[in-house]
C-alpha cells in the first residue's frame, strides 16, 4: 500500500457515447499506480462519474490527463442533460483516504487547477475545502445558471471570475476542482412522472431549504420517473436510512411512493453496515460479526494479531517499534470507545444522546481501522529508512544521492506517526465525550480509552520529534513542530477535562 492514498471522483459531461467514455477512462488508467475503482454512466443525466485512487502525484497526473482528453472530445455547446453542469470535466474532488491530510488534498486541488487553467486554457473554480471565497464552498453556487449562463457572464461579472484560466469559455466549458470528505451520491426514484413532486421533496430534505443537515438535493426527471438526486456530505451525522425514511414520509404526503433507489459510484462500507443495523434495530452490533470481514481478518492475520505484534516487538529488531506500538494502543482506545457507546445505545436512560453515541461509534470504528493499518505502515516506513542507510556509497556523488533518498524516506517515516498522533488525539477526545454523556456504569472504560489514547498520541509524537532531529528545517518540518506543541496542549486539556468528568460522575478523585 502506498504511504499516501488519495481518491478522485471525477464527473464528466458525457453519458451517451461509449467510445468517448472509454477514451477518458483509458487516459486515467494509463497512469502508473492508478487504480480505477468504479465507473457510473447515466444517459439521462448525460454524465459519467469515474472513481480512481492512488498516490497523490499519480492522482493529479491522471486527473489532468482526463481533463485534457475530455476537453478534446466533449463540446459543451452541443451538450444536453438533466444534471447541472459547467464543463466537459464538470467536477473533480480529491478525497483523503490514508496517510494524507485534507490540507494536502487542498494543495493538490490548487496545483491541478493551476495546471488546467494555464496549460489547457480552461477556467477553473475551486470549491469545498479548497474554495478561495466562502460563497464558492457550495458547488451549487458556482454552478448556478450552468454552462449557458456562465458563457454570457464570465467576462463581465466580477463574481464569476475564475480562480485560474481565462475569463472566457471554449467548447470544454469550465471545471470545478476541490477537496472534500467522502460523500454518498444517492438517488431516490418516485412512482410518478411528475418532476414537480421530486422538486418539492428535494426542497423538504435539503439542508439549504431547512431540511436535513449535510443533504444536498435536486428534483429531476430521469428514465420517465421523478428522481430526488442527492449528495450526502456527512453520512455519519445524517445516515442514509434517515434520509430515505424522510423521503418516504414526504412522498406519502404528495400521494406517491418510493419506487427504488440507487447509489452512484462508491459507498463506504460502514454506511451500509450502519443502515442494516439501524433498520434491523440491532443493538451492540459489531462489524466483526460480518462473515466476510471475519474471513478476511482470519486470512490476513493467520493467527492472533495482538500476540503476533507482541512477539515482534520483543525480538530485538528495529521494526516494528514505538510507532507501531502507539498505533496499536490507539486502536485499543478506539475499541474501548466503541464498547462504551454500544453499552449506552438502546438504554432508555440515555435516549437523548442516542444519535450522538451512534455517530461516535461510527467514528471510533473508522479510527480503529486507520490505526490498525498504521501499525504496519509505520514499520514499513522505518524499514525503508534503514534500507537507505544500509546502501553503500563509493563516491561523493553517490553520497549526495544517498543523503537525498534518506531525507525523503525519513519524511515519510515522520508523516506516519504524525497521522497516528492525530488519530489517537481524536480517540482521546471521543473518549472524554463518551465519559461525559455515556453509560455511567462504563465510565472507567471510557476513561481507560482516554488514558490509552493519550499515551498513544504522546508516544507517536515522541517518534516524530526524534525524526525531526535528522531532517532539514523547512516549511513542512517547522509546521510539524508547531503542530506538535499544539497537540501536546490539546492532549493535556482533554485529559484534564476527562479527570473532571470522572470526579463529577464517578466520584473518583485519584489523578489520571
Long-range contacts (C-beta under 8 A, 24 or more apart in sequence): 1-98, 1-373, 1-377, 2-33, 2-54, 2-55, 2-99, 3-55, 3-99, 3-377, 3-380, 3-381, 3-412, 3-415, 3-416, 4-55, 4-56, 4-98, 4-99, 4-100, 4-104, 4-415, 5-53, 5-54, 5-55, 5-97, 5-98, 5-99, 5-100, 6-53, 6-54, 6-55, 6-56, 6-59, 6-94, 6-95, 6-96, 6-97, 6-100, 6-105, 6-108, 7-37, 7-51, 7-52, 7-53, 7-59, 7-94, 7-95, 7-96, 7-97, 7-182, 8-51, 8-52, 8-53, 8-59, 8-62, 8-63, 8-92, 8-93, 8-94, 8-95, 9-49, 9-50, 9-51, 9-92, 9-93, 9-95, 9-265, 10-49, 10-50, 10-51, 10-52, 10-63, 10-66, 10-89, 10-91, 10-92, 11-47, 11-48, 11-49, 11-89, 11-90, 11-91, 11-92, 12-47, 12-48, 12-49, 12-50, 12-66, 12-70, 12-74, 12-88, 12-89, 12-90, 13-46, 13-47, 13-70, 13-74, 13-76, 13-79, 13-81, 13-85, 13-87, 13-88, 13-89, 13-90, 13-173, 14-46, 14-47, 14-48, 14-70, 14-73, 14-74, 14-88, 15-41, 15-42, 15-43, 15-44, 15-45, 15-46, 15-47, 15-48, 15-81, 16-43, 16-46, 20-73, 20-74, 21-48, 23-69, 23-73, 24-48, 24-50, 24-66, 24-69, 24-70, 24-73, 25-50, 27-62, 27-65, 27-66, 27-68, 27-69, 28-52, 28-62, 28-63, 28-65, 28-66, 30-65, 31-58, 31-61, 31-62, 31-65, 32-58, 33-58, 34-58, 34-59, 34-62, 37-266, 38-265, 38-266, 40-264, 40-265, 42-83, 42-222, 42-264, 44-81, 44-82, 44-221, 44-222, 44-223, 45-81, 45-82, 45-83, 45-220, 45-222, 46-79, 46-80, 46-81, 46-82, 46-83, 47-81, 47-83, 47-85, 47-90, 49-185, 49-264, 49-265, 51-265, 51-266, 53-97, 56-100, 56-104, 56-108, 59-94, 59-108, 60-108, 60-111, 60-112, 60-115, 63-92, 63-112, 64-112, 64-115, 64-116, 64-119, 67-92, 67-116, 67-120, 67-122, 67-175, 68-120, 70-172, 71-120, 71-122, 71-170, 71-171, 71-172, 74-171, 74-172, 75-171, 76-147, 76-169, 76-171, 76-172, 76-173, 77-171, 79-147, 82-220, 82-221, 82-222, 83-220, 83-229, 84-140, 84-143, 84-146, 84-218, 85-143, 85-146, 85-147, 85-173, 86-125, 86-142, 86-143, 86-146, 86-147, 86-150, 86-173, 86-174, 86-175, 86-176, 87-122, 87-147, 87-172, 87-173, 87-174, 87-175, 87-176, 88-171, 88-172, 88-173, 88-175, 89-172, 89-175, 90-173, 90-175, 90-176, 91-127, 91-139, 91-175, 91-176, 91-177, 91-178, 92-175, 92-176, 92-177, 92-178, 93-128, 93-177, 93-178, 93-179, 93-180, 94-178, 94-179, 94-180, 95-179, 95-180, 95-181, 95-182, 96-179, 96-181, 98-370, 98-373, 98-377, 99-377, 99-415, 99-416, 99-419, 102-129, 102-179, 102-181, 105-129, 105-130, 105-179, 106-130, 106-178, 106-179, 108-179, 109-177, 109-178, 109-179, 112-177, 113-163, 113-164, 113-177, 114-164, 116-164, 116-165, 116-175, 116-177, 117-162, 117-163, 117-164, 117-165, 117-166, 118-164, 118-165, 120-165, 120-172, 121-165, 121-166, 121-170, 122-165, 122-170, 122-172, 122-173, 122-174, 122-175, 123-154, 123-162, 123-164, 123-165, 123-166, 123-167, 123-168, 123-169, 123-174, 123-175, 124-162, 124-163, 124-164, 124-165, 124-174, 124-175, 124-176, 124-177, 125-162, 125-163, 125-174, 125-175, 125-176, 125-177, 126-163, 126-176, 126-177, 126-178, 127-176, 127-177, 127-178, 128-178, 128-179, 128-180, 129-178, 129-179, 129-180, 130-177, 130-178, 130-179, 131-178, 132-163, 135-159, 138-208, 139-176, 139-178, 139-216, 140-208, 140-216, 142-176, 143-176, 147-173, 147-174, 150-174, 180-233, 181-233, 181-234, 182-235, 182-268, 183-231, 183-232, 183-233, 183-234, 183-235, 184-231, 184-232, 184-235, 184-240, 184-263, 184-267, 184-268, 184-271, 185-230, 185-231, 185-232, 185-263, 185-264, 185-265, 186-230, 186-231, 186-232, 186-240, 186-243, 186-261, 186-262, 186-263, 186-264, 187-222, 187-227, 187-228, 187-229, 187-230, 187-261, 187-262, 187-263, 187-264, 188-227, 188-228, 188-230, 188-244, 188-247, 188-258, 188-260, 188-261, 189-222, 189-223, 189-225, 189-226, 189-227, 189-258, 189-259, 189-260, 189-261, 189-262, 190-225, 190-226, 190-227, 190-228, 190-251, 190-256, 190-257, 190-258, 190-259, 191-225, 191-256, 191-257, 191-258, 191-259, 192-225, 192-226, 192-256, 193-221, 193-224, 193-225, 193-226, 194-226, 194-256, 195-219, 195-220, 195-221, 195-226, 197-226, 197-251, 197-254, 197-256, 198-226, 198-227, 198-228, 200-250, 200-254, 201-228, 201-247, 201-250, 201-251, 201-254, 202-228, 202-229, 202-230, 204-246, 204-250, 205-230, 205-243, 205-246, 205-247, 205-250, 206-230, 211-246, 212-238, 212-242, 212-243, 212-246, 213-237, 213-238, 214-238, 215-243, 225-259, 226-256, 235-268, 235-271, 235-274, 236-274, 236-359, 236-362, 236-363, 237-359, 239-271, 239-274, 239-275, 239-278, 239-358, 240-271, 240-274, 240-275, 241-274, 241-275, 241-278, 241-279, 270-362, 270-365, 270-366, 274-358, 274-362, 278-358, 283-342, 283-345, 283-346, 284-342, 284-345, 284-346, 285-342, 286-338, 286-342, 287-365, 309-375, 318-382, 318-383, 318-386, 319-379, 319-380, 319-382, 319-383, 319-386, 320-375, 320-378, 320-379, 321-378, 321-379, 321-382, 321-463, 322-459, 322-462, 322-463, 323-374, 323-378, 323-379, 323-381, 323-382, 323-416, 323-417, 323-420, 323-459, 323-460, 323-463, 324-374, 324-375, 324-376, 324-378, 324-379, 325-459, 326-378, 326-417, 326-420, 326-421, 326-424, 326-456, 326-457, 326-459, 326-460, 326-463, 327-371, 327-372, 327-374, 327-375, 327-378, 327-420, 327-424, 327-456, 327-460, 328-371, 328-372, 328-375, 329-424, 329-452, 329-453, 329-455, 329-456, 329-459, 330-367, 330-371, 330-374, 330-420, 330-423, 330-424, 330-427, 330-452, 330-453, 330-456, 330-457, 330-460, 331-367, 331-368, 331-371, 331-372, 331-375, 332-449, 332-452, 333-424, 333-427, 333-428, 333-431, 333-448, 333-449, 333-450, 333-452, 333-453, 333-456, 334-364, 334-365, 334-367, 334-368, 334-371, 334-427, 334-430, 334-449, 334-453, 335-364, 335-368, 335-449, 336-431, 336-445, 336-446, 336-448, 336-449, 336-452, 337-361, 337-364, 337-427, 337-430, 337-431, 337-434, 337-446, 337-449, 338-364, 338-365, 338-368, 339-442, 339-445, 340-434, 340-435, 340-438, 340-439, 340-442, 340-445, 340-446, 340-449, 341-434, 341-438, 343-438, 343-439, 343-441, 343-442, 343-445, 344-434, 344-437, 344-438, 344-439, 344-442, 347-439, 350-437, 350-438, 350-439, 353-437, 353-438, 356-433, 356-437, 357-434, 357-437, 357-438, 360-430, 360-433, 360-434, 363-426, 363-430, 364-427, 364-430, 367-423, 367-426, 367-427, 367-430, 370-419, 370-423, 371-420, 371-423, 371-424, 371-427, 371-456, 374-416, 374-419, 374-420, 374-423, 377-416, 378-413, 378-416, 378-417, 378-420, 378-463, 381-409, 381-412, 381-413, 381-415, 381-416, 382-413, 384-409, 384-412, 384-413, 385-409, 385-410, 385-413, 407-471, 407-472, 410-467, 410-470, 410-471, 411-471, 411-476, 413-467, 414-463, 414-464, 414-467, 414-468, 414-471, 414-480, 417-460, 417-461, 417-463, 417-464, 417-467, 418-460, 418-464, 418-480, 418-483, 420-456, 420-457, 420-460, 421-456, 421-457, 421-460, 421-461, 421-464, 421-484, 421-487, 422-487, 424-453, 424-454, 424-456, 424-457, 424-460, 425-453, 425-454, 425-457, 425-487, 425-490, 425-491, 425-494, 427-453, 427-456, 428-453, 428-454, 428-457, 428-491, 428-494, 428-495, 428-498, 429-494, 431-498, 432-494, 432-495, 432-497, 432-498, 432-501, 435-498, 435-501, 435-502, 435-505, 436-501, 436-505, 440-505, 440-506, 443-501, 443-502, 443-505, 443-506, 444-506, 444-508, 447-498, 447-501, 447-502, 447-506, 447-512, 450-494, 450-495, 450-498, 450-512, 451-495, 451-498, 451-512, 454-491, 454-494, 454-495, 457-487, 457-491, 458-488, 458-491, 461-487, 461-488
